[in-house]
Amino acid sequence: MRTWILCLLFAALETKAIAQRADTVTTKNRRDSLTRVSDSLKSKPFRPTAKVKRSNLRFQPDSTHSPHKAVMRSLILPGWGQVYNREWYYVPVYYTGFVLLGLAIEFNNRYYHKYLNEARLQQSGQPASAEFKNYTGGYQQFFDAAAANQRNFQLSILGVVGVWGINCVHAYISAKFIHSYSIDNNLSIRVTPDLIQQPVYALNYGTFTPGVRITMALK
């Protein structure tokens, strides 16, 4: 009997020791392994597919545009260089100047010969013509009037040459700088009212004068 009691005690102690050992068979993570399976396909962030129009489009210079061609065409025919530069709206301006100068040339040339003939007629001792019979200043005034008309005639011709030259220079500048370079995205200008401080003298205590401040910035 004593032997059975001792066997039961040893069995109870052994069972208690086994119960206190760590279970090496259990999984490291008691959570369901199915819940730990991550999605291999990562979701991409939402991005709108609509294309946004850009308002600040950059200017692309025309590499085939030739300033030499613009100048030569303006030399051949005024306004042709402006048409080549796609600035046809300048053509009426130049031709209006040519028409006005042409009228001035015709007017001064006509009256130059008229006054000169009348001056020579009266200088020779003949009576004045019917058109100038009321003029009593003598033939010298007709010589002076003819000289004034001759000067205006020559100035009008120089004006035609000047307008033609301006037309050529304008065509070159437009073709060279407008069609070859662009600073629209790199240059900004700002005009603001401002008070300009005057130089300080003995009795001048820093007076201010209203003015305009112009600020130009290059990016």
Residue frames as a rotation matrix with the C-alpha (Angstrom) as fourth column:
MET 1
0.564 0.826 0.000 0.00
0.826 -0.564 0.000 0.00
0.000 0.000 -1.000 0.00
ARG 2
0.445 -0.498 -0.744 2.76
0.134 -0.784 0.606 2.36
-0.885 -0.369 -0.282 0.90
THR 3
-0.589 -0.714 0.379 4.40
0.451 0.098 0.887 1.60
-0.671 0.693 0.264 -2.40
TRP 4
-0.088 0.644 0.760 1.27
0.979 -0.083 0.184 2.62
0.182 0.760 -0.624 -4.37
ILE 5
0.798 0.391 -0.459 1.02
0.509 -0.845 0.165 5.89
-0.323 -0.365 -0.873 -2.48
LEU 6
-0.002 -0.886 -0.464 4.64
0.084 -0.462 0.883 6.78
-0.996 -0.038 0.076 -3.28
CYS 7
-0.625 -0.196 0.756 4.09
0.720 0.232 0.655 5.96
-0.303 0.953 -0.004 -6.97
LEU 8
0.390 0.848 0.358 1.06
0.910 -0.415 -0.006 8.25
0.143 0.328 -0.934 -7.09
LEU 9
0.667 -0.196 -0.718 3.04
0.231 -0.863 0.450 11.11
-0.708 -0.466 -0.530 -5.51
PHE 10
-0.440 -0.898 -0.003 5.89
0.214 -0.108 0.971 10.75
-0.872 0.427 0.240 -8.02
ALA 11
-0.396 0.371 0.840 3.40
0.918 0.163 0.361 10.67
-0.003 0.914 -0.405 -10.90
ALA 12
0.695 0.702 -0.156 1.71
0.709 -0.705 -0.014 13.84
-0.120 -0.101 -0.988 -9.69
LEU 13
0.329 -0.660 -0.675 5.00
0.048 -0.703 0.710 15.73
-0.943 -0.266 -0.200 -9.37
GLU 14
-0.641 -0.595 0.486 6.09
0.467 0.200 0.861 14.65
-0.609 0.779 0.150 -12.87
THR 15
0.032 0.751 0.660 2.80
0.993 -0.099 0.065 15.80
0.114 0.653 -0.749 -14.40
LYS 16
0.799 0.254 -0.546 3.15
0.408 -0.895 0.180 19.22
-0.443 -0.366 -0.818 -12.75
ALA 17
-0.106 -0.933 -0.345 6.70
0.066 -0.352 0.933 19.67
-0.992 0.076 0.099 -14.06
ILE 18
-0.614 -0.081 0.786 5.66
0.746 0.266 0.610 18.77
-0.258 0.961 -0.103 -17.59
ALA 19
0.433 0.877 0.209 2.79
0.901 -0.425 -0.084 21.25
0.015 0.225 -0.974 -17.43
GLN 20
0.655 -0.215 -0.724 5.20
0.159 -0.898 0.410 24.09
-0.739 -0.384 -0.554 -16.54
ARG 21
-0.435 -0.850 0.299 7.45
0.506 0.045 0.861 23.56
-0.745 0.526 0.410 -19.62
ALA 22
-0.228 0.292 -0.929 7.08
-0.607 -0.788 -0.099 25.87
-0.761 0.542 0.357 -22.64
ASP 23
0.504 0.494 0.709 5.19
0.287 0.678 -0.677 24.48
-0.815 0.544 0.200 -25.61
THR 24
-0.468 -0.790 -0.395 7.66
-0.210 -0.335 0.919 24.36
-0.858 0.513 -0.009 -28.49
VAL 25
-0.610 0.285 0.740 5.10
0.728 0.570 0.381 23.02
-0.313 0.771 -0.555 -30.91
THR 26
0.447 0.845 -0.293 2.78
0.661 -0.533 -0.529 26.03
-0.603 0.043 -0.797 -30.78
THR 27
0.316 -0.265 0.911 3.21
0.807 -0.430 -0.404 28.74
0.499 0.863 0.078 -33.42
LYS 28
-0.692 -0.674 -0.257 5.15
0.718 -0.607 -0.341 31.85
0.074 -0.421 0.904 -32.64
ASN 29
-0.875 0.482 0.041 2.17
-0.482 -0.876 0.020 33.99
0.045 -0.003 0.999 -33.43
ARG 30
-0.727 0.633 0.266 -1.17
0.335 0.665 -0.668 32.83
-0.600 -0.396 -0.695 -32.13
ARG 31
-0.091 0.709 -0.699 -3.03
-0.624 -0.588 -0.515 34.86
-0.776 0.389 0.496 -34.73
ASP 32
0.647 0.402 0.648 -4.52
0.256 0.686 -0.681 33.18
-0.718 0.606 0.341 -37.69
SER 33
-0.411 -0.905 0.113 -1.87
0.373 -0.053 0.926 32.84
-0.832 0.423 0.359 -40.37
LEU 34
-0.085 0.447 0.890 -4.44
0.996 0.004 0.093 33.70
0.038 0.895 -0.445 -43.03
THR 35
0.867 0.455 -0.205 -4.82
0.476 -0.877 0.066 37.16
-0.149 -0.155 -0.977 -41.61
ARG 36
0.310 -0.837 -0.452 -1.10
-0.008 -0.478 0.879 37.81
-0.951 -0.268 -0.155 -41.95
VAL 37
-0.170 -0.341 0.924 -1.00
0.909 0.309 0.281 37.23
-0.381 0.888 0.257 -45.68
SER 38
-0.198 0.024 -0.980 -0.33
-0.032 -0.999 -0.018 40.66
-0.980 0.028 0.198 -47.18
ASP 39
0.826 0.538 0.169 -1.62
0.203 -0.004 -0.979 41.78
-0.526 0.843 -0.112 -50.54
SER 40
-0.113 -0.935 0.337 1.18
0.734 0.150 0.662 41.39
-0.669 0.322 0.669 -53.08
LEU 41
-0.178 0.135 0.975 -0.52
0.837 -0.500 0.222 43.92
0.517 0.856 -0.024 -55.41
LYS 42
-0.584 -0.100 -0.806 0.04
0.630 -0.682 -0.371 47.32
-0.512 -0.724 0.461 -53.83
SER 43
0.475 0.836 0.274 -2.68
0.858 -0.372 -0.353 49.82
-0.194 0.403 -0.895 -54.57
LYS 44
-0.548 -0.659 0.515 -1.56
0.778 -0.628 0.024 52.91
0.308 0.414 0.857 -56.46
PRO 45
-0.568 0.344 -0.748 -2.50
0.344 -0.727 -0.594 56.39
-0.748 -0.594 0.295 -55.25
PHE 46
0.360 0.813 0.458 -5.44
0.836 -0.063 -0.545 57.99
-0.414 0.579 -0.702 -57.04
ARG 47
-0.672 -0.537 -0.511 -4.48
0.183 -0.788 0.588 60.47
-0.718 0.301 0.628 -59.72
PRO 48
0.402 0.862 -0.309 -6.89
-0.139 -0.276 -0.951 62.30
-0.905 0.425 0.009 -62.01
THR 49
-0.158 -0.418 0.895 -6.58
0.755 0.533 0.382 61.23
-0.636 0.736 0.231 -65.63
ALA 50
0.823 0.495 0.279 -7.89
0.557 -0.609 -0.565 64.49
-0.110 0.620 -0.777 -67.10
LYS 51
-0.202 -0.923 0.327 -5.20
0.959 -0.255 -0.127 66.55
0.201 0.288 0.936 -68.78
VAL 52
0.465 0.276 -0.841 -4.74
0.565 -0.824 0.042 70.05
-0.682 -0.494 -0.539 -67.40
LYS 53
0.580 -0.219 0.785 -4.18
0.678 -0.405 -0.613 72.74
0.452 0.888 -0.087 -69.98
ARG 54
-0.146 -0.724 -0.674 -1.19
0.886 -0.399 0.237 74.94
-0.440 -0.562 0.700 -69.26
SER 55
0.848 0.527 -0.051 -1.79
0.471 -0.795 -0.383 78.62
-0.242 0.301 -0.922 -69.61
ASN 56
0.546 -0.733 -0.406 1.88
-0.564 -0.680 0.469 79.59
-0.620 -0.027 -0.784 -69.61
LEU 57
0.824 -0.249 0.509 3.00
0.504 0.732 -0.458 77.88
-0.259 0.634 0.729 -72.77
ARG 58
0.040 -0.907 -0.418 6.59
0.171 -0.406 0.898 78.60
-0.984 -0.108 0.139 -73.62
PHE 59
0.751 0.169 -0.638 7.40
-0.515 -0.452 -0.728 80.34
-0.412 0.876 -0.253 -76.86
GLN 60
0.323 -0.625 0.710 9.28
0.554 0.733 0.393 78.23
-0.767 0.267 0.584 -79.36
PRO 61
-0.004 -0.369 -0.929 11.51
-0.485 -0.812 0.325 80.37
-0.875 0.452 -0.175 -81.59
ASP 62
0.940 0.303 0.158 11.28
0.023 0.406 -0.914 79.86
-0.341 0.862 0.374 -85.33
SER 63
0.113 -0.989 0.092 14.75
0.147 0.108 0.983 78.66
-0.983 -0.097 0.158 -86.31
THR 64
-0.148 -0.134 0.980 13.95
0.950 0.257 0.179 78.95
-0.276 0.957 0.089 -90.04
HIS 65
0.871 0.491 0.010 13.15
0.480 -0.846 -0.232 82.66
-0.106 0.206 -0.973 -89.86
SER 66
-0.094 -0.964 0.248 15.93
0.995 -0.098 -0.003 84.72
0.027 0.247 0.969 -91.47
PRO 67
0.332 0.152 -0.931 16.53
0.380 -0.925 -0.015 88.39
-0.863 -0.349 -0.365 -90.58
HIS 68
-0.723 -0.654 -0.224 18.51
0.023 -0.347 0.937 88.78
-0.691 0.672 0.266 -93.82
LYS 69
-0.647 0.559 0.519 15.48
0.739 0.290 0.608 87.79
0.189 0.777 -0.601 -95.87
ALA 70
0.339 0.813 -0.473 13.32
0.889 -0.441 -0.121 90.25
-0.307 -0.379 -0.873 -93.95
VAL 71
-0.005 -0.419 -0.908 15.72
0.084 -0.905 0.417 93.14
-0.996 -0.074 0.039 -94.66
MET 72
-0.912 -0.390 0.125 16.15
0.133 0.007 0.991 92.30
-0.388 0.921 0.045 -98.33
ARG 73
-0.338 0.865 0.371 12.42
0.922 0.225 0.315 92.06
0.189 0.448 -0.874 -98.87
SER 74
0.473 0.484 -0.736 11.88
0.653 -0.753 -0.075 95.40
-0.591 -0.446 -0.672 -97.16
LEU 75
-0.412 -0.682 -0.604 14.55
-0.032 -0.652 0.758 96.96
-0.911 0.332 0.247 -99.38
ILE 76
-0.899 0.108 0.425 12.85
0.438 0.262 0.860 95.61
-0.019 0.959 -0.282 -102.50
LEU 77
-0.223 0.905 0.361 9.29
0.206 -0.318 0.925 96.53
0.953 0.281 -0.116 -101.48
PRO 78
-0.793 -0.061 0.606 8.34
-0.520 -0.449 -0.726 98.43
0.317 -0.891 0.325 -98.31
GLY 79
0.074 0.846 0.528 6.18
-0.984 0.149 -0.100 96.32
-0.163 -0.512 0.843 -96.06
TRP 80
0.445 0.059 -0.893 7.25
-0.467 0.866 -0.175 93.00
0.764 0.496 0.414 -97.57
GLY 81
-0.628 -0.737 -0.251 9.54
-0.109 0.402 -0.909 92.34
0.771 -0.543 -0.332 -94.63
GLN 82
-0.625 0.484 0.612 6.69
-0.761 -0.204 -0.616 93.01
-0.174 -0.851 0.496 -92.20
VAL 83
0.494 0.797 -0.348 4.50
-0.854 0.519 -0.025 90.53
0.161 0.310 0.937 -94.07
TYR 84
0.061 -0.577 -0.815 7.37
-0.191 0.794 -0.577 88.02
0.980 0.191 -0.062 -93.88
ASN 85
-0.903 -0.416 0.109 7.52
-0.146 0.058 -0.988 88.62
0.404 -0.908 -0.113 -90.11
ARG 86
-0.308 0.892 -0.330 3.74
0.780 0.436 0.450 88.09
0.545 -0.119 -0.830 -89.89
GLU 87
-0.389 0.190 -0.902 3.26
0.591 -0.699 -0.402 91.72
-0.707 -0.689 0.160 -88.84
TRP 88
-0.464 0.241 0.853 1.12
0.841 -0.182 0.509 92.81
0.278 0.953 -0.118 -91.77
TYR 89
0.566 0.775 -0.280 -0.71
0.824 -0.537 0.180 95.40
-0.011 -0.333 -0.943 -89.62
TYR 90
0.018 -0.626 -0.780 2.34
0.349 -0.727 0.591 97.69
-0.937 -0.282 0.206 -89.92
VAL 91
-0.549 -0.277 0.789 2.04
0.816 0.027 0.577 97.84
-0.181 0.961 0.211 -93.71
PRO 92
0.418 0.742 0.525 -0.82
0.812 -0.564 0.150 100.43
0.407 0.364 -0.838 -93.79
VAL 93
0.722 -0.201 -0.662 1.15
0.368 -0.699 0.613 102.65
-0.586 -0.686 -0.431 -91.40
TYR 94
-0.346 -0.937 -0.044 4.19
0.388 -0.186 0.903 102.79
-0.854 0.296 0.428 -93.67
TYR 95
-0.516 0.164 0.840 2.17
0.848 -0.040 0.529 103.28
0.120 0.986 -0.118 -96.84
THR 96
0.700 0.704 -0.122 0.17
0.714 -0.682 0.159 106.08
0.029 -0.199 -0.980 -95.21
GLY 97
0.346 -0.674 -0.653 3.48
0.182 -0.634 0.751 107.83
-0.920 -0.379 -0.097 -94.55
PHE 98
-0.643 -0.593 0.485 4.58
0.559 0.070 0.826 107.28
-0.524 0.802 0.286 -98.14
VAL 99
0.040 0.744 0.667 1.30
0.962 -0.210 0.176 108.70
0.271 0.634 -0.724 -99.48
LEU 100
0.831 0.272 -0.485 1.53
0.451 -0.840 0.302 111.82
-0.325 -0.470 -0.821 -97.31
LEU 101
-0.035 -0.924 -0.382 5.15
0.123 -0.383 0.915 112.39
-0.992 -0.015 0.127 -98.26
GLY 102
-0.550 -0.108 0.828 4.29
0.805 0.198 0.560 111.85
-0.225 0.974 -0.022 -101.93
LEU 103
0.529 0.794 0.300 1.58
0.826 -0.562 0.033 114.51
0.195 0.230 -0.953 -101.72
ALA 104
0.670 -0.357 -0.651 4.06
0.166 -0.783 0.600 116.87
-0.724 -0.509 -0.466 -100.07
ILE 105
-0.442 -0.864 0.243 6.60
0.420 0.040 0.907 116.23
-0.793 0.502 0.345 -102.85
GLU 106
-0.258 0.413 0.874 4.04
0.955 -0.031 0.296 116.94
0.149 0.910 -0.386 -105.56
PHE 107
0.771 0.611 -0.180 2.74
0.636 -0.755 0.159 120.08
-0.039 -0.237 -0.971 -103.85
ASN 108
0.437 -0.670 -0.600 6.16
0.077 -0.637 0.767 121.63
-0.896 -0.381 -0.227 -103.20
ASN 109
-0.548 -0.644 0.534 7.44
0.578 0.170 0.798 120.76
-0.605 0.746 0.279 -106.66
ARG 110
0.076 0.674 0.735 4.41
0.974 -0.208 0.090 122.31
0.213 0.709 -0.673 -108.36
TYR 111
0.927 0.320 -0.197 4.56
0.364 -0.896 0.254 125.56
-0.095 -0.307 -0.947 -106.39
TYR 112
0.085 -0.960 -0.265 8.33
0.340 -0.223 0.914 125.75
-0.937 -0.167 0.307 -106.71
HIS 113
-0.606 -0.297 0.738 8.08
0.777 -0.018 0.630 125.92
-0.174 0.955 0.241 -110.49
LYS 114
0.384 0.825 0.416 5.08
0.858 -0.485 0.170 128.24
0.342 0.291 -0.893 -110.33
TYR 115
0.830 -0.105 -0.548 6.79
0.267 -0.788 0.555 130.76
-0.490 -0.607 -0.626 -108.03
LEU 116
-0.202 -0.979 0.011 10.07
0.419 -0.077 0.905 130.50
-0.885 0.187 0.426 -109.92
ASN 117
-0.370 0.132 0.920 8.40
0.922 -0.073 0.381 131.23
0.117 0.989 -0.095 -113.28
GLU 118
0.725 0.677 0.127 6.51
0.644 -0.731 0.225 134.16
0.245 -0.081 -0.966 -111.80
ALA 119
0.537 -0.600 -0.593 9.68
0.256 -0.553 0.793 135.59
-0.804 -0.578 -0.143 -110.27
ARG 120
-0.527 -0.759 0.382 11.53
0.588 -0.001 0.809 135.35
-0.613 0.651 0.447 -113.57
LEU 121
0.016 0.626 0.780 8.56
0.953 -0.245 0.178 136.88
0.303 0.740 -0.600 -115.39
GLN 122
0.921 0.358 -0.156 8.42
0.390 -0.853 0.345 139.92
-0.009 -0.379 -0.925 -113.12
GLN 123
0.230 -0.916 -0.328 12.22
0.338 -0.241 0.910 140.20
-0.913 -0.320 0.255 -113.04
SER 124
-0.497 -0.404 0.768 12.25
0.833 0.025 0.553 140.58
-0.243 0.914 0.324 -116.82
GLY 125
-0.928 0.128 -0.349 9.94
-0.134 -0.991 -0.008 143.61
-0.346 0.039 0.937 -116.55
GLN 126
-0.653 0.748 -0.118 6.75
0.055 0.202 0.978 141.97
0.755 0.632 -0.173 -117.73
PRO 127
-0.178 0.667 0.724 3.49
-0.895 -0.415 0.162 142.44
0.408 -0.619 0.671 -115.82
ALA 128
-0.747 -0.066 0.662 2.42
-0.492 0.725 -0.482 139.86
-0.448 -0.686 -0.574 -113.25
SER 129
-0.861 0.453 -0.233 0.25
0.146 0.657 0.740 137.01
0.488 0.603 -0.631 -114.34
ALA 130
-0.081 0.938 0.337 -3.46
-0.418 -0.339 0.843 136.96
0.905 -0.072 0.419 -113.60
GLU 131
0.432 0.251 -0.866 -3.00
0.523 0.712 0.468 134.56
0.734 -0.655 0.177 -110.69
PHE 132
-0.034 -0.566 -0.824 -0.53
0.990 -0.134 0.051 136.85
-0.140 -0.813 0.565 -108.87
LYS 133
-0.166 -0.032 0.986 -1.67
0.540 -0.839 0.063 140.30
0.825 0.543 0.156 -109.99
ASN 134
0.789 0.526 0.317 -2.72
0.017 -0.534 0.845 141.23
0.614 -0.661 -0.431 -106.44
TYR 135
0.548 -0.690 -0.473 0.78
0.798 0.262 0.542 140.57
-0.250 -0.675 0.694 -105.03
THR 136
0.917 -0.164 0.363 2.68
-0.008 -0.919 -0.394 143.85
0.398 0.358 -0.844 -104.68
GLY 137
0.778 -0.627 0.041 5.85
-0.042 0.014 0.999 142.67
-0.627 -0.779 -0.015 -102.96
GLY 138
0.259 -0.716 -0.648 7.90
-0.951 -0.307 -0.041 142.37
-0.170 0.627 -0.761 -106.13
TYR 139
0.550 -0.047 -0.834 9.58
-0.474 0.805 -0.358 139.43
0.688 0.592 0.421 -107.74
GLN 140
-0.515 -0.841 0.165 11.90
-0.612 0.226 -0.758 138.83
0.600 -0.491 -0.631 -104.76
GLN 141
-0.201 0.507 0.838 9.08
-0.875 0.293 -0.387 137.40
-0.441 -0.811 0.384 -102.67
PHE 142
0.823 0.490 -0.287 8.46
-0.568 0.702 -0.431 134.82
-0.010 0.517 0.856 -105.39
PHE 143
0.073 -0.880 -0.470 12.13
-0.426 0.399 -0.812 133.85
0.902 0.260 -0.345 -105.37
ASP 144
-0.648 -0.291 0.704 11.90
-0.753 0.104 -0.650 133.40
0.116 -0.951 -0.287 -101.57
ALA 145
0.295 0.845 0.446 8.71
-0.815 0.466 -0.345 131.35
-0.500 -0.262 0.826 -101.86
ALA 146
0.726 -0.090 -0.682 10.29
-0.476 0.650 -0.592 129.18
0.497 0.754 0.429 -104.56
ALA 147
-0.372 -0.927 -0.042 13.34
-0.534 0.250 -0.808 128.59
0.760 -0.278 -0.588 -102.33
ALA 148
-0.414 0.299 0.860 11.07
-0.850 0.213 -0.483 127.56
-0.328 -0.930 0.166 -99.43
ASN 149
0.693 0.721 -0.004 9.18
-0.659 0.631 -0.409 125.13
-0.292 0.286 0.912 -101.64
GLN 150
0.375 -0.643 -0.668 12.44
-0.472 0.488 -0.734 123.71
0.798 0.591 -0.120 -102.96
ARG 151
-0.645 -0.609 0.462 13.66
-0.686 0.196 -0.701 123.10
0.336 -0.769 -0.544 -99.40
ASN 152
-0.043 0.720 0.693 10.39
-0.793 0.397 -0.462 121.40
-0.608 -0.570 0.554 -98.44
PHE 153
0.743 0.267 -0.614 10.57
-0.638 0.562 -0.527 119.33
0.205 0.783 0.588 -101.62
GLN 154
-0.123 -0.893 -0.434 14.01
-0.475 0.437 -0.764 118.05
0.871 0.112 -0.478 -100.69
LEU 155
-0.665 -0.068 0.744 12.96
-0.741 0.186 -0.645 117.38
-0.094 -0.980 -0.174 -97.09
SER 156
0.427 0.886 0.181 10.00
-0.809 0.463 -0.362 115.36
-0.405 0.009 0.914 -98.34
ILE 157
0.541 -0.321 -0.777 12.32
-0.467 0.653 -0.596 113.21
0.699 0.685 0.203 -100.45
LEU 158
-0.614 -0.781 0.117 14.54
-0.493 0.264 -0.829 112.66
0.616 -0.567 -0.547 -97.42
GLY 159
-0.244 0.625 0.741 11.41
-0.895 0.150 -0.421 111.73
-0.374 -0.766 0.523 -95.49
VAL 160
0.745 0.490 -0.452 10.62
-0.646 0.698 -0.309 109.01
0.164 0.523 0.836 -98.03
VAL 161
0.025 -0.832 -0.554 14.15
-0.286 0.525 -0.802 107.64
0.958 0.178 -0.225 -97.68
GLY 162
-0.690 -0.297 0.660 13.86
-0.683 -0.037 -0.730 107.80
0.241 -0.954 -0.177 -93.89
VAL 163
0.245 0.860 0.448 10.55
-0.896 0.377 -0.234 105.94
-0.370 -0.344 0.863 -93.77
TRP 164
0.699 -0.054 -0.713 11.96
-0.433 0.761 -0.483 103.31
0.569 0.646 0.509 -96.12
GLY 165
-0.369 -0.920 -0.131 15.00
-0.343 0.266 -0.901 102.93
0.864 -0.287 -0.413 -93.88
ILE 166
-0.478 0.283 0.831 12.86
-0.864 0.018 -0.503 102.68
-0.157 -0.959 0.236 -90.74
ASN 167
0.636 0.749 -0.186 10.83
-0.772 0.611 -0.176 100.02
-0.018 0.255 0.967 -92.51
CYS 168
0.349 -0.591 -0.727 14.00
-0.229 0.698 -0.678 97.98
0.908 0.404 0.108 -93.13
VAL 169
-0.684 -0.632 0.365 15.34
-0.474 0.003 -0.881 98.42
0.555 -0.775 -0.301 -89.58
HIS 170
-0.101 0.749 0.655 11.99
-0.961 0.096 -0.258 97.47
-0.256 -0.656 0.710 -88.11
ALA 171
0.750 0.360 -0.554 11.83
-0.549 0.806 -0.219 94.32
0.368 0.469 0.803 -90.24
TYR 172
-0.104 -0.880 -0.463 15.34
-0.176 0.475 -0.862 93.32
0.979 -0.008 -0.204 -89.11
ILE 173
-0.708 -0.169 0.685 14.65
-0.673 -0.130 -0.728 93.91
0.212 -0.977 -0.022 -85.41
SER 174
0.293 0.902 0.316 11.39
-0.935 0.340 -0.103 91.99
-0.200 -0.265 0.943 -85.54
ALA 175
0.721 -0.040 -0.692 13.00
-0.333 0.856 -0.395 89.06
0.608 0.515 0.604 -87.33
LYS 176
-0.242 -0.954 -0.179 16.11
-0.190 0.227 -0.955 89.03
0.951 -0.197 -0.236 -85.12
PHE 177
-0.889 -0.217 0.403 14.80
-0.391 -0.096 -0.915 89.56
0.238 -0.971 0.001 -81.61
ILE 178
-0.070 0.936 0.345 11.13
-0.959 0.032 -0.283 88.67
-0.276 -0.350 0.895 -81.72
HIS 179
0.789 0.425 -0.444 11.42
-0.570 0.775 -0.272 85.49
0.229 0.467 0.854 -83.79
SER 180
0.124 -0.821 -0.557 14.85
-0.111 0.547 -0.830 84.38
0.986 0.164 -0.023 -82.49
TYR 181
-0.886 -0.439 -0.148 14.71
0.121 0.088 -0.989 85.10
0.447 -0.894 -0.025 -78.77
SER 182
0.254 0.967 0.027 12.05
0.118 -0.059 0.991 84.89
0.960 -0.248 -0.129 -76.10
ILE 183
-0.869 -0.496 -0.007 12.17
0.091 -0.145 -0.985 86.37
0.487 -0.856 0.171 -72.60
ASP 184
-0.090 0.933 0.349 8.47
-0.509 -0.344 0.789 86.18
0.856 -0.107 0.506 -71.86
ASN 185
0.715 0.358 -0.601 8.97
0.232 0.689 0.686 83.51
0.660 -0.630 0.409 -69.18
ASN 186
0.048 -0.827 -0.560 12.12
0.962 0.190 -0.198 85.02
0.270 -0.529 0.804 -67.68
LEU 187
-0.883 -0.342 0.323 11.34
0.286 -0.935 -0.207 88.73
0.373 -0.091 0.924 -67.45
SER 188
0.159 0.930 -0.333 8.84
0.968 -0.081 0.236 90.45
0.192 -0.360 -0.913 -65.21
ILE 189
-0.747 -0.316 0.584 8.14
0.272 -0.948 -0.164 94.15
0.606 0.036 0.795 -64.82
ARG 190
0.061 0.735 -0.675 6.32
0.995 0.012 0.103 95.91
0.084 -0.678 -0.730 -62.04
VAL 191
-0.565 -0.123 0.816 5.20
0.224 -0.975 0.008 99.56
0.794 0.187 0.578 -61.95
THR 192
0.181 0.581 -0.793 4.20
0.958 0.078 0.276 100.99
0.222 -0.810 -0.543 -58.56
PRO 193
0.624 0.042 0.780 3.77
-0.017 -0.998 0.068 104.50
0.781 -0.056 -0.622 -57.14
ASP 194
0.196 -0.664 -0.722 6.50
0.949 0.315 -0.032 105.55
0.249 -0.679 0.691 -54.75
LEU 195
0.999 -0.015 -0.050 7.89
0.004 -0.935 0.355 108.46
-0.052 -0.355 -0.934 -52.76
ILE 196
0.385 -0.912 0.144 11.39
0.674 0.171 -0.718 109.49
0.630 0.373 0.681 -53.83
GLN 197
0.659 -0.213 -0.722 13.56
0.598 -0.433 0.674 110.98
-0.456 -0.876 -0.158 -51.12
GLN 198
0.847 -0.343 0.406 15.35
0.056 -0.702 -0.710 114.15
0.529 0.624 -0.575 -52.12
PRO 199
-0.108 -0.963 -0.248 19.00
0.616 0.131 -0.777 114.88
0.781 -0.237 0.578 -51.19
VAL 200
0.685 0.315 -0.657 19.40
0.728 -0.306 0.613 116.25
-0.008 -0.898 -0.439 -47.69
TYR 201
-0.064 -0.669 0.740 20.87
0.385 -0.701 -0.600 119.76
0.921 0.247 0.303 -47.45
ALA 202
-0.917 -0.400 -0.009 21.38
0.176 -0.384 -0.906 122.16
0.359 -0.832 0.422 -44.56
LEU 203
-0.689 0.717 0.102 17.75
-0.604 -0.491 -0.627 123.32
-0.400 -0.494 0.772 -44.42
ASN 204
-0.001 0.670 -0.742 16.20
-0.852 0.389 0.352 120.41
0.524 0.632 0.571 -46.27
TYR 205
-0.461 -0.137 0.877 15.07
-0.777 0.540 -0.324 117.75
-0.429 -0.830 -0.356 -43.85
GLY 206
-0.917 -0.052 0.396 14.48
0.059 0.963 0.263 114.79
-0.395 0.265 -0.880 -46.12
THR 207
-0.110 0.907 -0.406 11.58
-0.745 -0.346 -0.570 115.90
-0.658 0.240 0.714 -48.29
PHE 208
-0.523 0.054 0.850 9.83
0.362 0.918 0.164 113.37
-0.772 0.393 -0.500 -50.50
THR 209
-0.482 0.340 -0.808 8.57
-0.797 -0.554 0.242 113.72
-0.365 0.760 0.538 -54.07
PRO 210
0.415 0.681 0.603 5.84
-0.272 0.726 -0.632 111.52
-0.868 0.099 0.486 -55.56
GLY 211
-0.345 -0.567 -0.748 7.13
-0.916 0.032 0.399 109.31
-0.203 0.823 -0.530 -58.35
VAL 212
0.817 0.538 -0.206 6.81
-0.576 0.776 -0.257 105.99
0.021 0.329 0.944 -60.10
ARG 213
-0.163 -0.856 0.491 9.04
-0.742 0.434 0.510 102.99
-0.650 -0.281 -0.706 -59.40
ILE 214
0.677 0.274 -0.683 9.69
-0.692 0.551 -0.465 100.52
0.249 0.788 0.563 -62.22
THR 215
-0.013 -0.632 0.775 11.12
-0.716 0.547 0.433 97.17
-0.698 -0.549 -0.460 -61.14
MET 216
0.529 0.075 -0.845 12.41
-0.740 0.528 -0.416 94.67
0.415 0.846 0.335 -63.69
ALA 217
0.143 -0.419 0.897 13.35
-0.707 0.591 0.389 91.18
-0.693 -0.689 -0.212 -62.52
LEU 218
0.023 -0.241 -0.970 15.12
-0.844 0.516 -0.148 88.44
0.537 0.822 -0.191 -64.46
LYS 219
0.802 0.318 0.506 14.41
-0.547 0.730 0.409 84.87
-0.239 -0.605 0.760 -63.40
